[in-house]
Amino acid sequence: MSAPVPMTVVTGFLGSGKTTLIANLLRRPELSRTAVIINEFGEIGLDHELIESSEEDLVELSTGCLCCVMRGDLTNAVHRLMEKRGEGRPFERIVLETTGLADPAPIVHAAIADPTLRALVSLDRVAVTVDALTGIASLEAHEESRRQIALADVLLLTKTDVDDSGVAALRDRIAAVNPDADILFPVRGEIDPAVIIGGATASLGGRRKARVPDENTGSLDHDHLDHAHGHGSDEITSVSLRLDKPLQAVALTLFLQALAETMGPDLLRLKGIVEVAEAPDTPAVVHGVQHVFHPMRWLDGWPGGARDSRLVMIGKGLSETWVRALLDTIIEEVAEASGQ
């Protein structure tokens, strides 16, 4: 059986520039062997010149990419694409665009929890477009916008070339929901294809730079800092833990189980890279949505060489104090049971 095809989910609120972003990316040679899944053809609005021919729910693009209209569930859409792949339409990547009002959690959940789907695709990353002009208003008024941002690995702030006066306030508001996502600034939908074809573990690093064009220098770096945020029971918050010691495998497993059982659907997402005591040179990558966790994946070595264990949790009513206390309790119980 061939290896699962990497899949990137592109989501974002209505009018935030998802379609422009994807249309520009598909013109890049790096993404010439890409399949696209869309929810409704009428909503994607891909440039007419990109559309070469249509065959029921499958659309051929002039770039050579294959586009599938998702009128059923995600598994059916992926199967349709895989059938075409087997008939000589090879592709190396899938990009899934959601509708502007979609909660991406069920899609991410399906990608990691459905064993049939997991054998066909591997979730690479979630990229979310945020309108720099209306982003704060959308965040305040729409739960869908907050959930999209909460699940993001990378956030793309669009329309800053039109007006960037509200960017600082928007970044602060975003950081209250998801302080650990990369932030990038496409200009008229143009962005480095690495945003789409990079690896999901890239978003697990520490402080990072967010790059926005500047009229004089061409780029201006902004430190991406963690921000304090509230812990109300209905608020989507983020907790990021750095681990200074390796975790025993059983402690990590029990911690993930306890989080899933306690938080349930309120745990929107968990991701992390962890030094496991029994295998310190091959870090474990953990990834979960709500109460379902993908089987742990083991890397051949530490990215960049530095052993930097980190767990990031995003959900409703999360408290760093509670999460740390839960982990510490489990570590102590495991150590006591093992006689350490």
TORROTOR-157487 format. One record per residue (C-alpha): residue number from 0; residue in three letters; x, y, z. Coordinates in Angstrom, 2 decimals, always signed. Example, Ala and Ser with C-alpha at 12.3 -4.5 7.8 and 13.67 -1.06 7.14 Angstrom:
! TORROTOR-157487
+-----+-----+---------+---------+---------+
:   n : res :       u :       v :       w :
+-----+-----+---------+---------+---------+
:   0 : ALA :  +12.30 :   -4.50 :   +7.80 :
:   1 : SER :  +13.67 :   -1.06 :   +7.14 :
+-----+-----+---------+---------+---------+
***
This chain:
! TORROTOR-157487
+-----+-----+---------+---------+---------+
:   n : res :       u :       v :       w :
+-----+-----+---------+---------+---------+
:   0 : MET :   +0.00 :   +0.00 :   +0.00 :
:   1 : SER :   +1.30 :   +3.45 :   -0.90 :
:   2 : ALA :   +2.03 :   +6.03 :   +1.78 :
:   3 : PRO :   -0.79 :   +8.39 :   +2.81 :
:   4 : VAL :   -1.00 :  +11.60 :   +0.78 :
:   5 : PRO :   -0.26 :  +14.78 :   +2.82 :
:   6 : MET :   -3.35 :  +16.98 :   +3.19 :
:   7 : THR :   -3.47 :  +20.66 :   +4.08 :
:   8 : VAL :   -6.74 :  +22.19 :   +5.29 :
:   9 : VAL :   -7.28 :  +25.82 :   +4.27 :
:  10 : THR :  -10.06 :  +27.55 :   +6.16 :
:  11 : GLY :  -11.01 :  +31.06 :   +7.19 :
:  12 : PHE :  -14.06 :  +33.22 :   +7.66 :
:  13 : LEU :  -16.21 :  +34.52 :   +4.81 :
:  14 : GLY :  -14.36 :  +36.92 :   +2.52 :
:  15 : SER :  -10.97 :  +36.42 :   +4.15 :
:  16 : GLY :   -9.19 :  +35.45 :   +0.93 :
:  17 : LYS :   -9.05 :  +31.64 :   +0.89 :
:  18 : THR :   -9.91 :  +31.35 :   -2.79 :
:  19 : THR :   -7.43 :  +34.01 :   -3.92 :
:  20 : LEU :   -4.73 :  +32.29 :   -1.87 :
:  21 : ILE :   -5.42 :  +28.84 :   -3.36 :
:  22 : ALA :   -5.76 :  +30.12 :   -6.92 :
:  23 : ASN :   -2.34 :  +31.79 :   -6.67 :
:  24 : LEU :   -0.73 :  +28.76 :   -5.03 :
:  25 : LEU :   -1.98 :  +26.41 :   -7.74 :
:  26 : ARG :   -0.12 :  +28.46 :  -10.34 :
:  27 : ARG :   +3.16 :  +27.76 :   -8.59 :
:  28 : PRO :   +5.22 :  +24.86 :  -10.00 :
:  29 : GLU :   +5.76 :  +23.49 :   -6.49 :
:  30 : LEU :   +2.05 :  +22.68 :   -6.30 :
:  31 : SER :   +1.52 :  +21.47 :   -9.85 :
:  32 : ARG :   +0.87 :  +17.94 :   -8.59 :
:  33 : THR :   -1.87 :  +18.89 :   -6.17 :
:  34 : ALA :   -5.46 :  +17.74 :   -5.81 :
:  35 : VAL :   -8.00 :  +20.21 :   -4.40 :
:  36 : ILE :  -11.14 :  +19.37 :   -2.46 :
:  37 : ILE :  -13.84 :  +22.03 :   -2.11 :
:  38 : ASN :  -17.15 :  +21.94 :   -0.26 :
:  39 : GLU :  -19.34 :  +23.51 :   -2.93 :
:  40 : PHE :  -18.20 :  +24.50 :   -6.39 :
:  41 : GLY :  -20.23 :  +27.68 :   -6.32 :
:  42 : GLU :  -18.39 :  +28.85 :   -3.24 :
:  43 : ILE :  -14.81 :  +28.30 :   -4.28 :
:  44 : GLY :  -14.92 :  +30.81 :   -7.13 :
:  45 : LEU :  -11.62 :  +29.69 :   -8.59 :
:  46 : ASP :  -10.65 :  +31.96 :  -11.46 :
:  47 : HIS :  -12.46 :  +30.91 :  -14.61 :
:  48 : GLU :   -9.21 :  +30.58 :  -16.52 :
:  49 : LEU :   -8.14 :  +27.89 :  -14.08 :
:  50 : ILE :  -11.08 :  +25.68 :  -14.99 :
:  51 : GLU :  -10.38 :  +23.54 :  -18.02 :
:  52 : SER :  -13.09 :  +20.90 :  -17.94 :
:  53 : SER :  -15.68 :  +19.41 :  -15.63 :
:  54 : GLU :  -16.68 :  +15.78 :  -15.09 :
:  55 : GLU :  -19.56 :  +15.54 :  -12.62 :
:  56 : ASP :  -17.97 :  +16.28 :   -9.24 :
:  57 : LEU :  -14.42 :  +16.32 :  -10.60 :
:  58 : VAL :  -13.00 :  +19.49 :  -12.14 :
:  59 : GLU :   -9.78 :  +19.62 :  -14.11 :
:  60 : LEU :   -7.73 :  +22.78 :  -13.73 :
:  61 : SER :   -5.52 :  +24.27 :  -16.40 :
:  62 : THR :   -2.57 :  +23.96 :  -14.03 :
:  63 : GLY :   -2.90 :  +20.19 :  -14.26 :
:  64 : CYS :   -4.39 :  +19.93 :  -10.78 :
:  65 : LEU :   -7.50 :  +17.88 :  -10.12 :
:  66 : CYS :  -10.35 :  +19.45 :   -8.15 :
:  67 : CYS :  -13.02 :  +17.40 :   -6.37 :
:  68 : VAL :  -16.34 :  +18.86 :   -5.24 :
:  69 : MET :  -17.16 :  +17.49 :   -1.79 :
:  70 : ARG :  -20.90 :  +16.96 :   -1.89 :
:  71 : GLY :  -20.82 :  +14.03 :   +0.51 :
:  72 : ASP :  -18.39 :  +13.41 :   +3.32 :
:  73 : LEU :  -14.64 :  +13.79 :   +3.24 :
:  74 : THR :  -13.97 :  +10.08 :   +2.92 :
:  75 : ASN :  -16.05 :   +9.85 :   -0.27 :
:  76 : ALA :  -14.27 :  +12.86 :   -1.77 :
:  77 : VAL :  -10.86 :  +11.37 :   -1.03 :
:  78 : HIS :  -11.90 :   +8.03 :   -2.49 :
:  79 : ARG :  -13.00 :   +9.74 :   -5.73 :
:  80 : LEU :   -9.63 :  +11.40 :   -6.00 :
:  81 : MET :   -7.78 :   +8.19 :   -5.25 :
:  82 : GLU :   -9.69 :   +6.42 :   -8.02 :
:  83 : LYS :   -8.49 :   +9.04 :  -10.49 :
:  84 : ARG :   -4.99 :   +8.72 :   -9.08 :
:  85 : GLY :   -5.11 :   +5.01 :   -9.82 :
:  86 : GLU :   -6.24 :   +5.77 :  -13.37 :
:  87 : GLY :   -3.11 :   +7.76 :  -14.13 :
:  88 : ARG :   -3.81 :  +11.18 :  -12.59 :
:  89 : PRO :   -0.94 :  +11.25 :  -10.09 :
:  90 : PHE :   -0.82 :  +13.91 :   -7.39 :
:  91 : GLU :   +1.43 :  +14.34 :   -4.39 :
:  92 : ARG :   -0.69 :  +16.51 :   -2.11 :
:  93 : ILE :   -4.28 :  +17.39 :   -1.28 :
:  94 : VAL :   -5.48 :  +20.88 :   -0.37 :
:  95 : LEU :   -8.94 :  +21.01 :   +1.22 :
:  96 : GLU :  -10.76 :  +24.34 :   +1.27 :
:  97 : THR :  -13.66 :  +24.64 :   +3.70 :
:  98 : THR :  -16.56 :  +27.05 :   +3.43 :
:  99 : GLY :  -16.25 :  +30.33 :   +5.31 :
: 100 : LEU :  -18.74 :  +29.30 :   +8.00 :
: 101 : ALA :  -17.28 :  +25.85 :   +8.56 :
: 102 : ASP :  -16.01 :  +24.58 :  +11.87 :
: 103 : PRO :  -12.85 :  +22.73 :  +10.75 :
: 104 : ALA :  -12.79 :  +20.49 :  +13.84 :
: 105 : PRO :  -14.91 :  +17.68 :  +12.29 :
: 106 : ILE :  -12.64 :  +17.60 :   +9.23 :
: 107 : VAL :   -9.47 :  +17.50 :  +11.33 :
: 108 : HIS :  -11.14 :  +14.92 :  +13.57 :
: 109 : ALA :  -12.00 :  +12.71 :  +10.60 :
: 110 : ALA :   -8.50 :  +12.97 :   +9.17 :
: 111 : ILE :   -6.91 :  +11.58 :  +12.33 :
: 112 : ALA :   -9.67 :   +9.34 :  +13.69 :
: 113 : ASP :  -11.19 :   +7.55 :  +10.70 :
: 114 : PRO :   -8.95 :   +4.52 :  +10.03 :
: 115 : THR :  -10.05 :   +4.31 :   +6.38 :
: 116 : LEU :   -9.29 :   +7.97 :   +5.78 :
: 117 : ARG :   -6.07 :   +7.83 :   +7.79 :
: 118 : ALA :   -4.76 :   +5.12 :   +5.47 :
: 119 : LEU :   -5.26 :   +7.44 :   +2.50 :
: 120 : VAL :   -4.25 :  +10.89 :   +3.78 :
: 121 : SER :   -2.10 :  +12.34 :   +6.55 :
: 122 : LEU :   -3.03 :  +15.72 :   +8.00 :
: 123 : ASP :   -0.11 :  +18.06 :   +7.36 :
: 124 : ARG :   -1.30 :  +21.39 :   +8.66 :
: 125 : VAL :   -4.27 :  +23.72 :   +9.07 :
: 126 : ALA :   -3.83 :  +27.13 :   +7.41 :
: 127 : VAL :   -6.35 :  +29.84 :   +8.30 :
: 128 : THR :   -6.89 :  +33.13 :   +6.50 :
: 129 : VAL :   -7.89 :  +36.12 :   +8.65 :
: 130 : ASP :   -9.12 :  +39.39 :   +7.14 :
: 131 : ALA :   -7.02 :  +42.23 :   +8.57 :
: 132 : LEU :   -9.88 :  +44.68 :   +7.99 :
: 133 : THR :  -12.74 :  +42.75 :   +9.60 :
: 134 : GLY :  -10.95 :  +40.05 :  +11.58 :
: 135 : ILE :  -11.59 :  +41.45 :  +15.06 :
: 136 : ALA :  -15.29 :  +41.95 :  +14.34 :
: 137 : SER :  -15.56 :  +38.37 :  +13.03 :
: 138 : LEU :  -13.79 :  +37.03 :  +16.10 :
: 139 : GLU :  -16.10 :  +38.89 :  +18.44 :
: 140 : ALA :  -19.31 :  +37.99 :  +16.62 :
: 141 : HIS :  -18.79 :  +34.47 :  +15.29 :
: 142 : GLU :  -17.85 :  +31.29 :  +17.13 :
: 143 : GLU :  -16.81 :  +29.74 :  +13.80 :
: 144 : SER :  -14.08 :  +32.35 :  +13.37 :
: 145 : ARG :  -12.70 :  +31.68 :  +16.84 :
: 146 : ARG :  -12.70 :  +27.91 :  +16.28 :
: 147 : GLN :  -10.96 :  +28.29 :  +12.92 :
: 148 : ILE :   -8.19 :  +30.36 :  +14.51 :
: 149 : ALA :   -7.94 :  +27.99 :  +17.48 :
: 150 : LEU :   -7.20 :  +25.03 :  +15.19 :
: 151 : ALA :   -4.62 :  +26.83 :  +13.04 :
: 152 : ASP :   -1.02 :  +25.78 :  +12.61 :
: 153 : VAL :   -0.41 :  +28.87 :  +10.48 :
: 154 : LEU :   -2.44 :  +32.09 :  +10.32 :
: 155 : LEU :   -2.44 :  +34.19 :   +7.15 :
: 156 : LEU :   -3.41 :  +37.82 :   +7.77 :
: 157 : THR :   -4.80 :  +39.06 :   +4.46 :
: 158 : LYS :   -5.41 :  +42.58 :   +3.09 :
: 159 : THR :   -2.66 :  +44.20 :   +5.14 :
: 160 : ASP :   -1.54 :  +45.78 :   +1.85 :
: 161 : VAL :   -4.89 :  +47.63 :   +1.84 :
: 162 : ASP :   -4.78 :  +48.81 :   +5.45 :
: 163 : ASP :   -2.42 :  +47.58 :   +8.16 :
: 164 : SER :   -3.47 :  +50.04 :  +10.87 :
: 165 : GLY :   -5.32 :  +47.38 :  +12.84 :
: 166 : VAL :   -2.74 :  +44.61 :  +12.54 :
: 167 : ALA :   -1.27 :  +45.02 :  +16.04 :
: 168 : ALA :   -4.69 :  +44.87 :  +17.71 :
: 169 : LEU :   -5.69 :  +41.88 :  +15.56 :
: 170 : ARG :   -2.51 :  +39.98 :  +16.43 :
: 171 : ASP :   -3.16 :  +40.58 :  +20.13 :
: 172 : ARG :   -6.71 :  +39.28 :  +19.76 :
: 173 : ILE :   -5.52 :  +36.23 :  +17.81 :
: 174 : ALA :   -2.82 :  +35.50 :  +20.38 :
: 175 : ALA :   -5.51 :  +35.31 :  +23.06 :
: 176 : VAL :   -6.99 :  +32.37 :  +21.16 :
: 177 : ASN :   -3.93 :  +30.69 :  +19.64 :
: 178 : PRO :   -0.54 :  +32.14 :  +20.63 :
: 179 : ASP :   +1.45 :  +29.29 :  +19.11 :
: 180 : ALA :   +0.47 :  +29.50 :  +15.43 :
: 181 : ASP :   +2.84 :  +31.00 :  +12.89 :
: 182 : ILE :   +1.60 :  +34.34 :  +11.51 :
: 183 : LEU :   +2.34 :  +35.31 :   +7.92 :
: 184 : PHE :   +1.15 :  +38.17 :   +5.71 :
: 185 : PRO :   +0.29 :  +37.29 :   +2.09 :
: 186 : VAL :   +0.04 :  +40.19 :   -0.34 :
: 187 : ARG :   -2.84 :  +39.90 :   -2.82 :
: 188 : GLY :   -2.89 :  +36.18 :   -2.17 :
: 189 : GLU :   +0.82 :  +35.61 :   -2.83 :
: 190 : ILE :   +2.62 :  +33.49 :   -0.24 :
: 191 : ASP :   +5.57 :  +31.12 :   -0.09 :
: 192 : PRO :   +4.31 :  +27.63 :   -1.09 :
: 193 : ALA :   +6.21 :  +26.24 :   +1.90 :
: 194 : VAL :   +3.25 :  +27.46 :   +3.95 :
: 195 : ILE :   +1.23 :  +24.69 :   +2.32 :
: 196 : ILE :   +3.85 :  +22.04 :   +1.61 :
: 197 : GLY :   +5.84 :  +22.33 :   +4.82 :
: 198 : GLY :   +5.59 :  +19.87 :   +7.70 :
: 199 : ALA :   +3.09 :  +20.12 :  +10.53 :
: 200 : THR :   +5.80 :  +19.72 :  +13.18 :
: 201 : ALA :   +7.26 :  +23.06 :  +12.07 :
: 202 : SER :   +4.53 :  +24.77 :  +14.08 :
: 203 : LEU :   +5.75 :  +23.26 :  +17.34 :
: 204 : GLY :   +8.77 :  +25.51 :  +17.74 :
: 205 : GLY :   +9.19 :  +28.27 :  +20.28 :
: 206 : ARG :   +9.12 :  +31.97 :  +19.54 :
: 207 : ARG :   +9.02 :  +32.68 :  +15.85 :
: 208 : LYS :   +8.93 :  +35.56 :  +13.45 :
: 209 : ALA :   +5.92 :  +36.81 :  +11.54 :
: 210 : ARG :   +6.83 :  +38.51 :   +8.31 :
: 211 : VAL :   +4.90 :  +41.41 :   +6.82 :
: 212 : PRO :   +5.99 :  +43.38 :   +3.73 :
: 213 : ASP :   +7.37 :  +46.85 :   +4.24 :
: 214 : GLU :   +7.43 :  +49.51 :   +1.51 :
: 215 : ASN :  +11.06 :  +50.39 :   +2.22 :
: 216 : THR :  +12.84 :  +47.16 :   +3.14 :
: 217 : GLY :  +10.50 :  +44.57 :   +1.69 :
: 218 : SER :  +10.07 :  +42.84 :   +5.02 :
: 219 : LEU :   +9.67 :  +43.69 :   +8.66 :
: 220 : ASP :  +10.02 :  +41.12 :  +11.43 :
: 221 : HIS :   +7.74 :  +41.05 :  +14.44 :
: 222 : ASP :   +8.45 :  +38.88 :  +17.45 :
: 223 : HIS :   +5.65 :  +36.40 :  +17.98 :
: 224 : LEU :   +5.08 :  +36.47 :  +21.73 :
: 225 : ASP :   +2.77 :  +34.55 :  +23.99 :
: 226 : HIS :   +0.01 :  +36.66 :  +25.50 :
: 227 : ALA :   -1.94 :  +36.23 :  +28.69 :
: 228 : HIS :   -5.58 :  +35.41 :  +28.17 :
: 229 : GLY :   -8.72 :  +34.68 :  +30.14 :
: 230 : HIS :   -9.91 :  +31.35 :  +31.45 :
: 231 : GLY :  -13.70 :  +31.71 :  +31.29 :
: 232 : SER :  -15.61 :  +28.47 :  +30.87 :
: 233 : ASP :  -16.84 :  +29.44 :  +27.39 :
: 234 : GLU :  -13.66 :  +31.09 :  +26.19 :
: 235 : ILE :  -11.35 :  +29.34 :  +23.75 :
: 236 : THR :   -7.91 :  +29.50 :  +25.33 :
: 237 : SER :   -4.48 :  +28.04 :  +24.76 :
: 238 : VAL :   -2.05 :  +26.41 :  +27.17 :
: 239 : SER :   +1.55 :  +25.75 :  +26.16 :
: 240 : LEU :   +3.77 :  +23.56 :  +28.33 :
: 241 : ARG :   +7.52 :  +23.14 :  +28.03 :
: 242 : LEU :   +8.84 :  +19.97 :  +29.65 :
: 243 : ASP :  +12.29 :  +20.13 :  +31.24 :
: 244 : LYS :  +12.53 :  +16.36 :  +31.78 :
: 245 : PRO :  +11.72 :  +13.33 :  +29.63 :
: 246 : LEU :   +8.32 :  +11.74 :  +30.19 :
: 247 : GLN :   +7.91 :   +8.04 :  +30.68 :
: 248 : ALA :   +5.77 :   +6.59 :  +27.91 :
: 249 : VAL :   +3.08 :   +5.43 :  +30.32 :
: 250 : ALA :   +2.87 :   +8.91 :  +31.90 :
: 251 : LEU :   +2.40 :  +10.52 :  +28.51 :
: 252 : THR :   -0.29 :   +8.00 :  +27.58 :
: 253 : LEU :   -2.15 :   +8.46 :  +30.88 :
: 254 : PHE :   -1.96 :  +12.25 :  +30.56 :
: 255 : LEU :   -3.50 :  +12.19 :  +27.07 :
: 256 : GLN :   -6.21 :   +9.79 :  +28.24 :
: 257 : ALA :   -7.04 :  +11.99 :  +31.24 :
: 258 : LEU :   -7.27 :  +15.09 :  +29.05 :
: 259 : ALA :   -9.56 :  +13.33 :  +26.58 :
: 260 : GLU :  -11.83 :  +11.94 :  +29.30 :
: 261 : THR :  -12.02 :  +15.19 :  +31.24 :
: 262 : MET :  -12.25 :  +17.74 :  +28.43 :
: 263 : GLY :  -14.07 :  +15.71 :  +25.77 :
: 264 : PRO :  -15.23 :  +17.92 :  +22.87 :
: 265 : ASP :  -14.03 :  +21.04 :  +24.71 :
: 266 : LEU :  -10.44 :  +20.05 :  +23.91 :
: 267 : LEU :  -10.36 :  +21.42 :  +20.38 :
: 268 : ARG :   -6.79 :  +20.44 :  +19.62 :
: 269 : LEU :   -3.60 :  +19.11 :  +21.15 :
: 270 : LYS :   -0.24 :  +18.89 :  +19.46 :
: 271 : GLY :   +3.24 :  +18.37 :  +20.73 :
: 272 : ILE :   +6.71 :  +16.94 :  +20.40 :
: 273 : VAL :   +7.90 :  +15.06 :  +23.48 :
: 274 : GLU :  +11.10 :  +13.47 :  +24.72 :
: 275 : VAL :  +10.07 :  +10.01 :  +25.94 :
: 276 : ALA :  +12.37 :   +8.51 :  +28.57 :
: 277 : GLU :  +12.46 :   +5.10 :  +26.89 :
: 278 : ALA :  +13.49 :   +6.59 :  +23.51 :
: 279 : PRO :  +15.14 :   +9.99 :  +24.09 :
: 280 : ASP :  +16.76 :  +10.24 :  +20.66 :
: 281 : THR :  +13.53 :   +9.69 :  +18.70 :
: 282 : PRO :  +10.97 :  +12.27 :  +19.89 :
: 283 : ALA :   +7.29 :  +11.41 :  +19.84 :
: 284 : VAL :   +4.88 :  +13.64 :  +17.91 :
: 285 : VAL :   +1.40 :  +13.69 :  +19.43 :
: 286 : HIS :   -1.67 :  +15.09 :  +17.74 :
: 287 : GLY :   -5.32 :  +15.04 :  +18.77 :
: 288 : VAL :   -8.68 :  +16.67 :  +18.17 :
: 289 : GLN :  -11.30 :  +16.64 :  +20.90 :
: 290 : HIS :  -11.26 :  +13.19 :  +22.54 :
: 291 : VAL :   -9.49 :  +11.37 :  +19.71 :
: 292 : PHE :   -5.70 :  +11.11 :  +19.39 :
: 293 : HIS :   -3.74 :  +10.01 :  +16.38 :
: 294 : PRO :   -1.27 :   +7.17 :  +17.08 :
: 295 : MET :   +2.05 :   +8.64 :  +18.18 :
: 296 : ARG :   +4.59 :   +9.17 :  +15.41 :
: 297 : TRP :   +8.30 :   +8.88 :  +16.11 :
: 298 : LEU :  +10.83 :  +11.16 :  +14.45 :
: 299 : ASP :  +14.33 :  +10.00 :  +13.53 :
: 300 : GLY :  +15.82 :  +12.88 :  +15.47 :
: 301 : TRP :  +15.12 :  +16.26 :  +17.04 :
: 302 : PRO :  +14.31 :  +19.06 :  +14.55 :
: 303 : GLY :  +17.21 :  +21.50 :  +14.62 :
: 304 : GLY :  +19.07 :  +19.29 :  +17.09 :
: 305 : ALA :  +17.63 :  +20.94 :  +20.22 :
: 306 : ARG :  +15.67 :  +18.74 :  +22.63 :
: 307 : ASP :  +12.68 :  +20.98 :  +23.21 :
: 308 : SER :   +9.67 :  +19.05 :  +24.51 :
: 309 : ARG :   +6.46 :  +20.99 :  +24.20 :
: 310 : LEU :   +2.72 :  +20.37 :  +24.44 :
: 311 : VAL :   +0.15 :  +22.84 :  +23.13 :
: 312 : MET :   -3.53 :  +22.50 :  +24.06 :
: 313 : ILE :   -6.37 :  +24.65 :  +22.71 :
: 314 : GLY :   -9.89 :  +24.40 :  +24.05 :
: 315 : LYS :  -12.72 :  +25.86 :  +26.07 :
: 316 : GLY :  -12.04 :  +26.76 :  +29.66 :
: 317 : LEU :   -8.47 :  +25.44 :  +29.73 :
: 318 : SER :   -6.38 :  +26.49 :  +32.71 :
: 319 : GLU :   -2.60 :  +26.23 :  +32.70 :
: 320 : THR :   -2.63 :  +25.66 :  +36.45 :
: 321 : TRP :   -5.03 :  +22.73 :  +36.12 :
: 322 : VAL :   -3.18 :  +21.18 :  +33.16 :
: 323 : ARG :   +0.18 :  +21.40 :  +34.94 :
: 324 : ALA :   -1.30 :  +19.95 :  +38.12 :
: 325 : LEU :   -2.81 :  +17.07 :  +36.17 :
: 326 : LEU :   +0.49 :  +16.27 :  +34.47 :
: 327 : ASP :   +2.50 :  +16.58 :  +37.69 :
: 328 : THR :   +0.09 :  +14.26 :  +39.52 :
: 329 : ILE :   +0.34 :  +11.62 :  +36.82 :
: 330 : ILE :   +4.15 :  +11.86 :  +36.74 :
: 331 : GLU :   +4.28 :  +11.41 :  +40.53 :
: 332 : GLU :   +1.91 :   +8.44 :  +40.48 :
: 333 : VAL :   +3.87 :   +6.72 :  +37.71 :
: 334 : ALA :   +7.16 :   +7.30 :  +39.55 :
: 335 : GLU :   +5.69 :   +5.92 :  +42.79 :
: 336 : ALA :   +4.28 :   +2.86 :  +41.04 :
: 337 : SER :   +7.62 :   +2.13 :  +39.39 :
: 338 : GLY :   +9.55 :   +2.62 :  +42.66 :
: 339 : GLN :  +11.46 :   +5.68 :  +41.50 :
+-----+-----+---------+---------+---------+
***
